[in-house]
Structure formats: C-alpha cells, structure tokens
Amino acid sequence: MARNKNTRAAQGTGTIRKKTVTRNGKPYEFWEARYTVGRDPGTGKQIQRSISGKTQKEVAKKLKAVLRDLDTGLYTEPSKMTVGQWLDTWLSEYVEPSCKPLTLSTYESRIRIHIVPDLGQIRLSDLNATQIQTFLNNLTRKKDLSAKTVKNAHGILHKALSQAVDLKYIPFNPADPVKLPRVEKKEVNPLTETEITAFLEEIQKGEPLARLFMVTLFTGMREGEICGLTWDAVDFRNGTITVKQQLQKGKEKGSSHYIATTKSGKARIITAADSVMKILREQFQEQRKEHLSAGLAWQNPWNLVFTYPNGAYIPPQTALKHFKKIAERIGRPDARFHDLRHTYAVASLQEGDDVKTVQQNLGHATAAFTLDVYGHVSEKMKKESAQRMERFIEKVKA
C-alpha cells in the first residue's frame, strides 16, 4: 500500500503527519508527530505521546530532540517533569540555537537567580497562575526588584510555558492571567543646547574619544553600535553609515568581547550630516597614521573605525567611563552615554525631522514607539506648531 504523502516514518519510533481540524468554524492545518515512549505493563500496548507545530520542519526538529533523549535515557515524561527541568530543556533546545549569546546568557541568569529558586521544583503539569502570581509578587515585595525586572522574568517564563503548550506538555499557559506591576516610564533627559555646546568644548580639550562622542551625538547610534562600527559600513561617496552590528561582551565573568547583530537584528542606513562625514574622514587619516606607527603591533581584525592607537577595540564600558567624566565637568553627573542618543533624537525632532525619519535613523521598530518615547519633547516644538497654525489662519483669512 502506498504511504500517504502527508505521513512519513521518522527515525526510530516516531511518525509525522499533516492534520486539519476545525476551530471556530474554520479549518486549521498543523503538523503532528507521534512517538512511542514504552509499553503499558498491564495491556502490553504502546504508550504514545504527540508533539505539534506549524511546519513539518519544526515538528521534525522537536521529534529528533525527543528521540535523542529516549535513546540516551534522558527523556522525562511530561507529567513528571519539573518546571526547572523544562526550563533547562527549553534553553538548550529552543533558545540557544536561535538567539544571540548575550540573550541566552541573560535568560540563563534570570532563570537561575529568580525563577528556579521559587518555581523550579514544582511539576510542570501542576504549575498554576496563583503560584506564578505569588512568585512575581515576592520578586517585588521580598526581593525589592524593579517592575521592569519582574516583567522580564515573567516574559521569559511565559515564553518557556508557551513552548510547553505547543508540545502539549500542558493544556494552557498558566502565566497568561497574572497581573504585572506597572512599569514607570523613565523620563528622557537629553542634553540642552547649552550643555551640548559645553560638551563639545570639553571634548576638544584632549579627550582621546572626542570623535567617537561627536559621531554618536550626531547620529544617535547606541554605544555598542558606535564601538562596533567598521569602515566597510561608512560610505564616504554617498554620505551614509550602515549600522549593522554592535560590540558586546558576555555577562559571565571573564567573557571576551564579540561582534553581534544590532539590537533588532536588522541593519539600518543613516544619511549623515556633512560634518559627521568630515569627522569620519579625519578619523580615517588619524588611524592610518597610527597603523603605520604601530607596525606589526597593529591589531584591528574587525576593521573598526574607533580604536586605541594600536588598533585594539574600545569596549563600550571604557567609552562610558570617559563620557561620565566629561558629563561631570559640564554639570551633568546624572547623564548616561545613552543620553547622547536621546539628545540626537530630540534635536532631530526640534529641527523639523519627521517622526518616521527619526524612527528609521534610531532603528526603532515602529514610529509609534518613537512617538511614545519622544512625543513630549519640548515646549519649543509646541510653540513652533502654534506659529505655523497662526500663519495658516492669517493666510486663509486674507
């Protein structure tokens, strides 16, 4: 008999097939894999479990992981699996293959420090919304963590449990109905025009990272992006900068720096002001001299724009330390390196750039997010808007 084209034998004891069910009156297609975990000692019949997903490839990957665990004796029945065991599996099988090293490190530390101590020993099938709500409340009340940290912990747990639902380990996500603490939006504190002038004057007094700070201030790049900027991303002919990567460091002690994709994972192109391109040309000439002077000691394998005199990369943390010293000297000890990015955004909006352009230059996912952060920008924009409306009124009255 010919085999159904929607069914295939998997390696070992699993099969995959395409299924169609009706939900809310509409057909819904998905792929399901069934595998054997043993035989019922009473009846002798096979004990089968199933996993599902949107594509055949996705289900095949899940099935391969389960069969490997069965072969090696590491398989745990979903009904007996603890939250901690599932989180370990989720990290290794579903997070690690597809995320950035820093993201994986962040997930691992938050799971280890916050989630596992309170929820790790509970059976996955027994975990309920009340337990999760108590856990989140305790993060705030007993551990005095910020609302944002609590929200992040919930987000990680929710993702892991959603995957467990997809695998049919649990019927629904118990993290859905919980209430999260309100995250207070941090006030944006850009440099004022007077402070910008003072900042520029201060970095001209022998600051070795002066050009790095100026390019950051006038492009809105993140500190990891400016430290990870490479010469192949600078187009002098067209006056553009392609922001496609960032310099990062792992959170583990002793971790080295590495080049990663941007925060969004997408590249963006900034059309820079002529003055910015002039600064970059000066940096190019300066770096050529340093390269000649260093000779064989030169070390710039990533072809970075901003480096030490021997070509070595400048860690974002070092740039931050230099910035804080300057900020203190101009009377803004509270300023953060990231405030240079805020300063660029506010200045762009105040000078008439439309929100869509600012959003694209900053690399925000949506213009709505940009508006949410900078919509309150300044009284200057409101006054200019009123003046434009006044001119329009005078024109139509004439």
N, C-alpha and C positions, 0 to 999 in steps of 0.2 A: 504494500500500500504506500502510495506517495505521501510524504510528510507535508503537513500544512505549511505553507510558506511563512506564516506568522508564528511558527513554533520551531525551535531548534534545540538540539541537545547541547547542554553545557558540559564543560569538563567535569568529570566526577559524577555527582549525584544531583545536578540541577538542570532545569529547563527554563527557557524564556519564551514567552508568547505575548502577542498583542491582544489587548482586551478592549471591549467597548461596553460601557454601561450608560444608563440614562440617569441624569441628575437634573432635577428641576425641569423636566420635560425636554432636555437637550442631550444629545449623545456626547459622551466624553471618552476619549481614547487614551490609553496608557499602556505601558509595558509592565509585565509581571514575571518575576522569576520564582519558581518553587524549588525548594531543596529539601533533602532528607537529612534529619539530624539523628536518626536511630529508629528503633522499633519498640512498639509498646510491648512490655514484658508479658502482659496479660493476653492480648489478642494476637501478637506477632505482626500486626500491621505497621507499615511505615509511619513514622511521625514526621509530618511535613510542615514547613514554615514557608512564608512568602515575603517577598520584598517587591516594591514597585517604583516606577519613575516615569518621567515624561518621554524619555527616549530609550531605544534599545541599548545604546552605548552606555548610558548612565546605569541602567539596571545590570548590564554585563559586568561593569566595574564593581558594583555593590556585591554581586553574586561571587565574583572572583575573590573578594576580601573574605566573605563568609566561608567559602570552601577552603581557603587557605587556613583560616582559624580552625576549621573542622579537622583538617589534615594534621595540624600541629598541636591539636589538643587545647587550643586557646579559646575555643568557642564557648560562649556563655549563653544559656537560654535567656531570651529577653525577659521572661518572668522572674528570673533570679538575678539579673544584672542590677548592680547598684548605680546610682547617679554618677559616682566617681569613676566606675569602670566605663560607663558610657561616654563620659567626657574625655577619658583617655583615648578611646576608640575614635571618637569624633575628631579630636585634634589630629591624630595620626593619619586617618583615612580620608577625611573630608576637608580639613583646614590646611594642613601642611602642604599637600600637592598643588594648591591653587592660590596661596596668598603670599604676601611679602614676608620676609624673615622678621621684620620688626612687628608686623601684625601678629604673627604666630607667637613671638616672644611675649607680646602684650597679653594675648589670650591665655597663654600658659601661666603667666604670673598672676593674673586676676583669678583664674580658676583655682590655682594652688593656694593663694592667700585668702581670698574672700569666699569662694563658693564651696569648695570641698570640705573645709572645716565644719560648716554648718549643715550641708546637704549631702555630702559625699557618701555617707553610709546608708542612706535611705534607698530602698529598692526603687528602681526607675518606674516600675508599674504602680508603686504606692504613692509616688510624689503627687502632692495636690497643691492647689492655689493658696490655701491657707498657710501651708508650710513655707511656700515661696514668699508670701506677703510678710510673714514673721521674720524671715531671713533678711529681706530688704529693709524692713523697719529697724532691725537690730544694727544694720550697717550704719544707719543714721543715728540711732539713739545711743548705742553702746560703743560703737567704733568711731562715731563722730565724723563720718566720711561725707564729702560734699554730695549734693544732689546729682551732679554730673557723674561722679564715680559710681554712685548707686545705679544710675540709669545705664551706665556702661556695663556693669556687672549683670544687670537684668538682660541687656541686649545679647550678651554672649550666651547666657543660659537659655534664652528664648530661641536663639539660632540652633543650639545643640538639640533642644527638645523638638524643634520643628523637623529636624532631620530624623529624629526618632519616630515622629508621627509618619513621615514618608515611608519609613521602613516597617511600619505597622507594629513597632515595639510597644507603642502606647496609642490609645484611640484618639486623643486630642492633646493640645498643648496646654498644660496647667499654668503656664506663665502668661497666658492671654489676659485673664480677667484682673490681674493685680493692679494696684494703684501705685504710681510712681511719684516721688517727691517732685515738686516744681523746681525746674532749673532756672535760676535767676540769670537773665542775660547780662553778660559783663558789658559795662559801658566802654565804648570805644574812646581812647584818649590819644588822638593824633597830636603831633607837634603843631603848634600855632605857626603862623608865618614868621613871627619874631623869633620863635625857637628854631625854626628851620634855618633862618639866617645865622643865628648863633651857632647852630650845629655845624653848618658848612664852614664858618670861620674857624671853629675849633679844630676840625679835622685837617685843616690846612697847616696846622702847626706841628708838622712832623708825624702825623698819625700814619703808620705803615699800611693800614687798611682803608685809607681815605677813598680810593677809587671804588672799592667794594661797597662801601657805605653809600656813595653817591649813586651808583648804578641801582642799588637796592631801593633807595629813596625815590628815584625817578622812574622805576619800572614796577614796583610793588611785588617783586619776587620774594619768596619765602627764604629764610636763612639757609635751609638745606639746598634750595634750588640755586641760590647765588654761589654757594660754596661748591656746588657740583656742576656749575656751568662750564661747558667745554667750547673750544674755539670753533669746532665744526658747526656749532649752533649759532654762531654770530655771522650774519650776512652783511658785510660792510657795503656791498653794492646796492642792496635793496633797503638797508637800514632796519633790519629786523633781527630779533632774537627768538630762537625756538627754545622754549622751556620744555624739556623732555625728560629730565631726570633730577635727582637730588642726592646729596651726600648724606648718608645716615650711619648711625652706629647702633649695634645691637645693645639690648638692655642688660645682658649678662655682664658680670664683672670681667674685665679684660678683653671684651669684644673689640674687634677692629672695625674700622670704617669701611663702607662699601657703597657702590653706586646702585641706586634703586630708581624705579619709575617715580613719577610725580605722585602727589597725594591722591589724585583722581585716577591715576593710571593712564592719563591721556596727555598728549603733547599740546601746547598752545603756542601761537606765534604773536609776539608783541612787536608792533611797529614803534620803534623807539624814537625819542626826540633826537635832533641832530647833536645836541650837547652830550647825550648819552653815548652816541657812536664815537664822538670825539674822545671821550674818556676811555672808551674801549681801545681806540687806536693808540692812545698814549700807553695804556696797559700792555698792549701787544709789543710796542717798541721797548718798553722797560723790561718786559720779560725776556725778550731776545737778548738784551744786554746781560741779564742775569744768567741766562743759559750759557752764553759764551764764557762768562766769568767762572761759572761753576764747573764747566768742562765735564769730565767723566763723573763728577759727583752729582750731576743733574738727575733729578728723579721726578718725572711727571708722566707716568704711564697712561693716565687718563686724559692727558692734553687739556688740563684745567686752565681756566682763564686767570683765576686768582690763586696764587701760590706763595709760599715762602721763597726767599731768594735762591734756595737750592732746588726749587721746583716741587717740593713736598706740598701736599694738600693742607688747606687751612680748615680745621674742624669747626663746625658751627658753634660749639661751645666756646672756642677761642674768640670767634667773631663777637659773640655775646659779651664776653668779658671786656673786650676793647670798647664795645658800644656803651656798656654800663658806666665805664669811667668817663666817657665823653658826656653822657647824659647827666651825670652828677655835676660836671663842671658847668653845664648850661642851666642848672637849677631844675632838672627833671629826673631826680633819682628814681622815680617810680616808673619811668619809661622802660619798655621792653623792646628788644630787637624787632619783634613783630609789629610794634607801633610804627615803624618805618613803612610797612605795608599799608597800615591804616592811613598814614599820612598821605601816601600816594593816592589812595582811593578817594579820600576826602578832597584833596587838591584837584583831582581829575573832575569830580562832580562839580566842585565850585567853579571851575574854569569852563564849564559848559559841556563836558563829555556826556553823552547819553549813557543810561544805565547799562544797556546791552554791551556797549564797548568796554565799559569798566569791568563788567562781569567776565567778558572774554579775556581781558588782559590779566585779571586776577586768577582766572581758572576756576571760578565758582561754577557749580553745576547748573544753576538757574539764575536768571535776573531777579527772580523773586527773593532768593537768598541774599543777593547783594542789596536789594532794597530793604530787607529786614534788618541787615547789619548797619547800613548807612543812610536809611531813609530820613533820619532825624538830623542829618549832617550839620546844618548851621543856619543861623538867622540870615546870613548873607544871601544864601540861595533863596530864602523866602522873600527877602526884600527885592531881589532882582526879579523874581517871578511877579511880584506885585507891580514893579515898574514896567515890565513887559505888558501886563494886563492894562495898566494905565495908558500906555502908548496905543494899545489896540482900541481902548474905549475912545480916546481922542480921535483916532482915525475914523471909526465908524460914526462918530457924532458929527464929523465935519461935513 
